[in-house]
Amino acid sequence: MKKAMQTLPKITLKQLAVFVSIYQTGSTSRAGEELHLSQSAVSSALTELESRLQMPLFERVGRRLNQHPNAHPIYVQAQAILGQSLTLEHYHKHQAGQIHIGASTTIGNYVLPPLLAKLYKALPDASVNTYIANTQEVVAEVEQLNIDIALVEGMPRPTDMKAIEQRAWRTDTLMIFAKRDSQWLVNIAAYNDVEHCYELSIEQLARLPLLVREAGSGTRQIIDEQLLKHLPDAEVIMAIQQSEAIKNMVSADIGLGCLSQHVIETELETGTLVQVNVAGIDLSRTWWLVWHKARHQSPIWQTFIDILTSE
């Protein structure tokens, strides 16, 4: 007679929830507090999951749990399964659903608000969470399945291209700008009253102090690829994390700035800041929609996509 094969117990949502909580908190005790379970119940669920998967997820070092290399891909799949389960569980109770939207800094501060207004108009009971950071940080959150969809500047560079979907969304133009009567320009360039801008050559710009966004931002990516490559000896005096800080420093005439036209449109209209045209430089760029292929595309997700693609 053939010996019957032992059947391992099925993976449960509880085991996945315990694993995700331990992964995020780094502790069985904190996971227990978060899930309202005893520490022994948490440890038991983790052991059962590791047994079912036939692989370790954490390495025990004394009382500490260190993530095993196996843990990350299982975490990504567990997040997707739990997200789909939550959507199913609350579908009728919360018809509008919820969505986690990520946006890089310029989009999040200047373009996302009216889009959210349209989403709330279409779904008044929608539950929306937003995460605004630089492009690199937002894409990392998409990879971790913490964000349903992201709107980012510059070309996304996920670590796992096969897991991430990216679609060109809109075009934007970066603009070099200065204070209206900047000390850096009065002696080298004439102000064009018709075009309301200064005209510079690449060589002239290279001798002027330039304030730019930090590495990792979509704006900085375009500046590196489409501006600074023409200015190997440019005097970049400061890399700054916030667009508003750059705008205020340029207003104080510390140097010239380079940001999206959306950031400075009010100041351009009032004339406190002015555009600086540089011959031979094209600072147009594409904005992208980014999401994880494993993320559940709920009805609210599709509604938001429809709003974005109708722009």
C-alpha positions as CSV (number, residue, x, y, z in Angstrom):
1,M,0.0,0.0,0.0
2,K,1.1,3.5,-0.7
3,K,1.6,5.7,2.3
4,A,-0.8,8.6,2.3
5,M,1.0,12.0,1.8
6,Q,0.8,14.3,4.8
7,T,-1.3,17.3,4.0
8,L,0.0,20.6,5.4
9,P,-2.6,23.0,6.8
10,K,-3.7,25.9,4.5
11,I,-2.3,29.4,4.9
12,T,-4.8,31.6,6.7
13,L,-5.3,35.4,6.5
14,K,-4.5,35.5,10.2
15,Q,-1.1,34.1,9.6
16,L,-0.5,36.6,6.8
17,A,-1.7,39.5,8.9
18,V,0.7,38.4,11.8
19,F,3.6,38.0,9.4
20,V,3.0,41.5,7.8
21,S,2.7,43.1,11.3
22,I,5.9,41.5,12.5
23,Y,7.7,42.5,9.2
24,Q,6.6,46.1,9.7
25,T,7.2,46.4,13.5
26,G,10.1,44.0,13.9
27,S,8.7,42.5,17.0
28,T,6.2,39.8,18.0
29,S,5.1,41.7,21.0
30,R,4.4,44.9,19.0
31,A,2.6,42.8,16.4
32,G,0.5,41.3,19.2
33,E,-0.4,44.8,20.4
34,E,-1.3,45.9,16.9
35,L,-3.5,42.8,16.2
36,H,-4.8,42.4,19.8
37,L,-3.3,38.9,20.1
38,S,-1.2,37.3,22.7
39,Q,2.5,37.0,22.0
40,S,2.2,33.2,22.1
41,A,-0.6,33.4,19.5
42,V,1.6,35.6,17.3
43,S,4.6,33.3,17.6
44,S,2.4,30.3,16.8
45,A,0.9,31.8,13.7
46,L,4.4,32.8,12.4
47,T,5.7,29.2,13.0
48,E,2.7,27.7,11.2
49,L,3.2,30.0,8.2
50,E,6.9,29.2,8.0
51,S,6.0,25.5,8.3
52,R,3.5,25.7,5.5
53,L,5.9,27.7,3.2
54,Q,8.7,25.3,4.2
55,M,11.1,28.3,4.6
56,P,12.2,30.6,7.4
57,L,11.0,34.2,7.2
58,F,12.9,35.6,10.2
59,E,16.2,34.7,11.9
60,R,16.0,34.5,15.7
61,V,18.8,36.2,17.4
62,G,18.1,36.1,21.1
63,R,14.8,37.9,21.5
64,R,15.2,39.8,18.3
65,L,13.8,38.8,14.9
66,N,15.9,39.7,11.8
67,Q,14.3,39.6,8.4
68,H,15.4,36.6,6.3
69,P,16.0,37.2,2.6
70,N,12.9,35.1,2.0
71,A,10.7,37.6,3.9
72,H,10.5,40.5,1.4
73,P,8.9,38.6,-1.6
74,I,6.4,36.9,0.8
75,Y,5.6,40.3,2.3
76,V,4.8,41.8,-1.1
77,Q,2.4,38.9,-1.9
78,A,0.9,38.9,1.6
79,Q,0.1,42.7,1.3
80,A,-1.6,42.1,-2.0
81,I,-3.7,39.2,-0.6
82,L,-4.7,41.2,2.5
83,G,-5.5,44.2,0.5
84,Q,-7.9,42.3,-1.8
85,S,-9.4,40.6,1.2
86,L,-10.1,43.9,2.9
87,T,-11.7,45.3,-0.2
88,L,-13.9,42.3,-0.5
89,E,-14.8,42.4,3.2
90,H,-15.8,46.0,3.2
91,Y,-17.2,46.3,-0.3
92,H,-20.9,46.6,0.6
93,K,-20.3,48.4,3.9
94,H,-18.1,51.1,2.2
95,Q,-19.4,51.3,-1.4
96,A,-17.0,54.1,-2.2
97,G,-14.0,52.2,-0.9
98,Q,-10.6,53.6,0.0
99,I,-7.5,54.5,-1.9
100,H,-3.9,55.3,-1.1
101,I,-2.5,57.8,-3.5
102,G,1.2,58.7,-3.7
103,A,2.6,61.8,-5.4
104,S,6.0,63.4,-5.9
105,T,6.4,66.8,-4.4
106,T,5.5,69.1,-7.2
107,I,2.5,67.1,-8.3
108,G,1.3,66.5,-4.7
109,N,1.5,70.2,-3.8
110,Y,0.3,71.9,-7.0
111,V,-1.6,69.4,-9.2
112,L,-3.1,66.7,-7.0
113,P,-5.6,68.9,-5.0
114,P,-8.0,69.7,-7.9
115,L,-7.8,66.0,-8.9
116,L,-8.9,64.9,-5.4
117,A,-11.7,67.5,-5.6
118,K,-13.0,65.7,-8.7
119,L,-12.7,62.3,-7.0
120,Y,-14.7,63.5,-4.0
121,K,-17.3,65.0,-6.4
122,A,-17.6,61.6,-8.1
123,L,-17.5,59.6,-4.9
124,P,-18.5,61.9,-1.9
125,D,-17.9,59.1,0.6
126,A,-14.5,58.1,-0.6
127,S,-11.8,57.4,1.9
128,V,-8.5,58.9,0.5
129,N,-5.0,58.7,2.0
130,T,-2.1,60.6,0.4
131,Y,1.6,60.2,0.6
132,I,3.8,63.0,-0.7
133,A,7.5,62.7,-1.0
134,N,10.2,62.7,-3.8
135,T,9.8,60.3,-6.7
136,Q,12.3,57.8,-5.4
137,E,10.6,57.5,-2.1
138,V,7.1,57.3,-3.6
139,V,8.1,54.5,-6.0
140,A,9.6,52.6,-3.1
141,E,6.2,52.8,-1.3
142,V,4.5,51.5,-4.5
143,E,6.9,48.5,-4.5
144,Q,6.0,47.8,-0.9
145,L,2.3,47.8,-1.8
146,N,1.6,50.7,0.6
147,I,0.3,52.8,-2.2
148,D,-2.5,52.0,-4.8
149,I,-1.3,54.4,-7.4
150,A,1.3,57.1,-7.7
151,L,1.8,60.2,-9.8
152,V,5.5,61.0,-10.2
153,E,7.8,63.3,-12.1
154,G,10.7,62.0,-14.2
155,M,11.2,58.4,-15.2
156,P,10.3,55.9,-12.4
157,R,13.2,53.6,-11.5
158,P,11.7,50.7,-9.5
159,T,14.1,47.9,-8.4
160,D,11.7,45.3,-9.9
161,M,10.6,46.5,-13.3
162,K,8.4,43.3,-13.8
163,A,6.3,44.1,-10.8
164,I,5.6,47.7,-11.6
165,E,3.3,49.1,-14.2
166,Q,4.1,52.6,-15.4
167,R,2.1,54.8,-17.9
168,A,3.0,58.2,-19.4
169,W,0.4,60.7,-18.1
170,R,1.1,64.3,-18.8
171,T,3.9,66.6,-19.9
172,D,5.4,69.4,-17.8
173,T,8.2,72.0,-18.4
174,L,10.8,73.0,-15.9
175,M,11.7,76.6,-15.8
176,I,14.9,78.5,-14.9
177,F,13.9,81.6,-13.0
178,A,15.3,84.5,-11.0
179,K,14.3,87.5,-9.0
180,R,12.9,90.4,-11.2
181,D,15.9,92.7,-10.6
182,S,18.5,90.0,-9.7
183,Q,22.0,91.1,-8.9
184,W,23.2,88.1,-10.9
185,L,21.6,89.2,-14.1
186,V,21.6,93.0,-14.3
187,N,25.2,93.3,-15.6
188,I,25.2,90.3,-18.0
189,A,21.7,90.1,-19.6
190,A,19.0,92.5,-20.7
191,Y,15.4,92.0,-19.6
192,N,13.1,91.4,-22.5
193,D,10.0,93.4,-21.8
194,V,8.0,91.8,-24.6
195,E,8.7,88.2,-23.5
196,H,9.0,89.1,-19.8
197,C,12.2,87.1,-19.4
198,Y,16.0,87.3,-19.4
199,E,18.0,85.6,-22.2
200,L,21.2,83.8,-21.3
201,S,23.7,81.6,-23.0
202,I,24.8,78.2,-21.6
203,E,28.2,79.7,-20.8
204,Q,26.7,82.6,-18.9
205,L,24.4,80.3,-16.9
206,A,27.3,78.1,-15.9
207,R,28.9,81.1,-14.1
208,L,25.8,81.8,-12.0
209,P,24.8,80.2,-8.7
210,L,22.0,77.6,-9.2
211,L,19.7,76.2,-6.5
212,V,18.3,72.7,-7.3
213,R,16.2,69.9,-5.8
214,E,17.8,67.0,-4.0
215,A,19.0,63.7,-5.6
216,G,16.1,61.3,-5.8
217,S,13.5,63.9,-6.8
218,G,11.9,63.8,-10.3
219,T,12.8,67.4,-10.8
220,R,16.5,66.8,-10.0
221,Q,16.5,63.8,-12.4
222,I,15.5,66.1,-15.3
223,I,17.9,68.8,-14.2
224,D,20.8,66.3,-14.2
225,E,19.8,64.7,-17.6
226,Q,18.8,67.8,-19.5
227,L,20.5,70.8,-17.9
228,L,23.6,70.0,-15.9
229,K,25.1,67.7,-18.5
230,H,25.5,70.9,-20.6
231,L,27.0,72.7,-17.6
232,P,29.9,70.5,-16.3
233,D,31.4,73.5,-14.4
234,A,28.1,74.9,-13.2
235,E,28.1,76.5,-9.8
236,V,25.4,74.5,-8.0
237,I,25.5,76.0,-4.6
238,M,22.7,74.1,-2.8
239,A,20.6,71.0,-3.2
240,I,17.3,71.5,-1.4
241,Q,14.5,69.1,-0.5
242,Q,11.5,71.6,-0.7
243,S,10.5,73.5,-3.8
244,E,9.0,76.3,-1.7
245,A,12.4,76.8,0.0
246,I,14.1,77.1,-3.4
247,K,11.5,79.6,-4.5
248,N,11.9,81.7,-1.4
249,M,15.7,81.7,-1.6
250,V,15.5,82.8,-5.3
251,S,13.2,85.6,-4.1
252,A,15.9,86.6,-1.6
253,D,18.3,86.7,-4.6
254,I,20.6,84.0,-3.3
255,G,20.8,82.5,-6.8
256,L,18.8,81.2,-9.7
257,G,16.4,78.3,-9.4
258,C,15.0,75.6,-11.6
259,L,11.5,74.2,-10.9
260,S,8.3,73.2,-12.6
261,Q,6.3,76.0,-14.1
262,H,3.4,75.0,-11.8
263,V,5.4,76.0,-8.7
264,I,6.1,79.6,-9.7
265,E,3.1,80.5,-11.9
266,T,1.7,82.9,-9.2
267,E,5.0,84.7,-8.8
268,L,5.4,84.9,-12.6
269,E,2.0,86.5,-12.9
270,T,2.8,89.1,-10.2
271,G,6.3,89.8,-11.7
272,T,8.2,89.1,-8.5
273,L,10.0,86.2,-10.3
274,V,10.9,86.1,-14.0
275,Q,11.8,83.3,-16.4
276,V,15.3,82.9,-17.6
277,N,15.5,81.5,-21.1
278,V,18.7,79.6,-22.0
279,A,19.4,79.0,-25.7
280,G,19.6,75.3,-26.6
281,I,18.1,73.9,-23.4
282,D,14.9,71.9,-23.4
283,L,13.5,71.1,-19.9
284,S,10.2,69.4,-20.9
285,R,9.5,66.1,-19.1
286,T,6.9,63.4,-18.8
287,W,4.8,62.7,-15.7
288,W,4.0,59.1,-15.0
289,L,1.3,57.0,-13.4
290,V,2.8,54.1,-11.4
291,W,1.2,51.1,-9.7
292,H,2.1,47.6,-8.5
293,K,0.7,44.8,-10.8
294,A,-0.3,42.8,-7.7
295,R,-2.4,45.6,-6.2
296,H,-6.1,45.1,-6.4
297,Q,-7.7,47.6,-8.8
298,S,-10.9,48.5,-6.9
299,P,-13.8,50.5,-8.3
300,I,-12.5,53.7,-6.7
301,W,-9.1,53.0,-8.2
302,Q,-10.7,52.8,-11.7
303,T,-12.7,56.0,-11.0
304,F,-9.5,57.9,-10.2
305,I,-7.7,56.5,-13.3
306,D,-10.7,57.8,-15.4
307,I,-10.3,61.2,-13.8
308,L,-6.5,61.2,-14.5
309,T,-6.8,60.1,-18.1
310,S,-9.6,62.6,-18.9
311,E,-7.2,65.5,-18.0
